[in-house]
Amino acid sequence: MTASDDAIRASRIAALAADEKKATAVVVLDVSEHLVITDCFVIATGENERQVSSIVDNVEEKLREIGLKPTRREGASEGRWALLDYVDFVVHIQHGEERSYYGLERLWKDCPVIPVEGIENVPAAVDHDADVAEDGTDH
């Protein structure tokens, strides 16, 4: 099973909306093989609470333009980790500290990355378990 075309299309719109507000490390993951409740995760980072809120607002606006509203919205007022649940896909906008700590890419590292045309900063899965750099020095 793979993510539906509608979920992929909307996830890409959300990713581009996040990128438009200068989100970093924007990635779309196809989690449909591992979860029955949703097809895709969109993950993006904001550098501070104000930027997280701005990214959330833009994602909601762009998705509203195609007729989508989140069924659930959590954490947006705090500006640390906002979750927008659109049923077929979930958007996670995280402050850098939360993203590093919770490591969603690490948790879902077996899930394929869905390419988004126009976003060049798609991160590889981050190996938070590595304690030593390739040159043998500590991180």
C-alpha positions in Angstrom: 0.0 0.0 0.0 1.2 3.5 -0.8 -0.1 6.9 -0.1 -3.0 8.1 -2.1 -2.5 10.6 -4.9 -4.7 13.1 -3.1 -2.6 12.8 0.1 0.6 13.2 -1.8 -0.6 16.2 -3.8 -1.9 18.0 -0.6 1.3 17.1 1.3 3.4 18.7 -1.4 1.3 21.8 -1.2 1.8 21.9 2.5 5.5 21.4 2.1 5.8 24.2 -0.4 3.8 26.5 1.9 6.2 25.8 4.7 9.2 26.3 2.5 7.6 29.6 1.3 7.9 30.9 4.9 11.5 29.8 5.2 11.0 26.5 7.0 14.1 24.4 7.0 14.5 20.7 6.5 11.1 20.3 4.9 10.4 16.6 4.2 7.3 14.5 3.2 7.3 10.9 4.3 5.0 8.2 3.0 3.9 6.5 6.3 1.1 4.5 4.7 2.9 1.1 5.0 3.2 1.6 8.8 0.1 3.5 9.8 -3.5 2.8 9.0 -4.7 6.2 10.2 -2.8 8.5 7.7 -0.8 8.3 4.5 1.8 11.1 4.8 3.7 13.1 7.3 5.0 16.6 6.4 7.7 17.7 8.7 9.3 21.2 8.8 11.3 23.3 11.2 10.9 26.9 12.3 13.7 28.6 14.0 11.6 30.4 16.7 8.0 30.5 17.9 7.0 33.3 15.7 8.3 31.5 12.6 6.5 28.3 13.6 3.2 30.2 13.8 3.8 31.9 10.5 4.5 28.6 8.8 1.4 27.1 10.3 -0.7 30.0 9.1 0.6 29.7 5.6 0.1 26.0 5.4 -3.5 26.3 6.6 -4.1 29.1 4.1 -2.7 27.3 1.1 -4.6 24.1 1.9 -7.8 26.1 2.6 -7.4 27.4 -1.0 -7.9 23.9 -2.3 -10.8 23.2 0.1 -9.0 21.5 3.0 -9.4 22.3 6.7 -7.6 20.4 9.5 -9.8 18.1 11.5 -7.5 18.7 14.4 -5.1 21.4 15.2 -2.8 21.2 18.3 0.1 23.2 19.7 -0.1 26.1 17.2 -0.6 28.7 20.0 2.6 27.7 21.8 4.8 27.8 18.6 6.9 24.8 19.6 5.3 21.9 17.9 2.2 22.4 15.8 0.3 19.4 14.5 -2.3 19.9 11.7 -4.3 16.7 11.1 -5.9 16.5 7.7 -6.8 12.8 8.2 -5.0 11.6 5.0 -1.8 13.5 6.0 -0.5 15.2 9.1 1.7 18.3 9.1 4.3 18.7 11.9 5.8 22.1 12.2 8.5 22.0 14.9 10.8 24.3 16.6 14.4 23.2 16.0 14.9 21.9 19.6 11.7 19.8 19.4 12.6 18.4 16.0 16.1 17.4 17.2 14.8 15.9 20.5 11.9 13.9 19.1 13.6 12.9 15.8 10.5 12.0 13.8 12.7 11.1 10.8 14.5 8.6 13.0 11.3 7.1 14.2 10.0 6.8 10.6 13.4 6.1 8.9 12.0 3.1 7.0 9.4 5.2 5.3 10.1 6.5 1.8 10.6 10.2 1.2 8.2 11.8 -1.3 10.1 14.3 -3.5 8.7 17.8 -3.7 9.7 19.8 -6.7 11.1 23.2 -5.8 12.4 22.1 -2.3 16.1 21.4 -2.4 16.7 21.1 1.4 15.1 17.7 1.9 17.2 16.2 4.6 18.4 12.6 4.7 17.3 10.7 7.8 19.3 12.1 10.7 21.3 9.6 12.6 20.8 10.8 16.2 22.3 7.6 17.6 25.8 8.3 16.2 28.1 9.6 18.9 31.3 9.9 16.8 31.9 11.7 13.6 33.5 9.9 10.6 36.9 11.4 11.5 36.7 9.8 14.9 36.0 13.0 16.9 33.1 13.4 19.3 30.1 15.5 18.1 
